[in-house]
C-alpha cells in the first residue's frame, strides 16, 4: 500500500477535530486559506482542506449565532443595530 507523500510540509496536513473556540477556528481557517491560495497543495489535499474550511466556517457561524442569541436575550429579544459610538 503506498504511503502518503512525505514531501508535503506538516503545515499542509489537515488536522482533525474541531477547535474549542471562535478565535482558534478563525486562526486555523485563515492559515488554511493562505495555504490553499499558495497553490502548492496536491489536489487530494486541496479537497481535504476545502472540506476542513467548510467545517471551520460552520463552527465560526455557530459560535457567532450563539453570541447573537445571548445578546437578544440580554436586550429583551431585540437585536439592536451596532453603533460605532
Buried (B, 14 or more C-beta within 10 A) or exposed (E): EEEEEEEEEEEBEBEEEBBEEBEEBBEBBEEBEEBBEEEEBEEEBBEBBBEBBEBBEEBBEEBEEEEEEEEEEEEEEEEEEEEEE
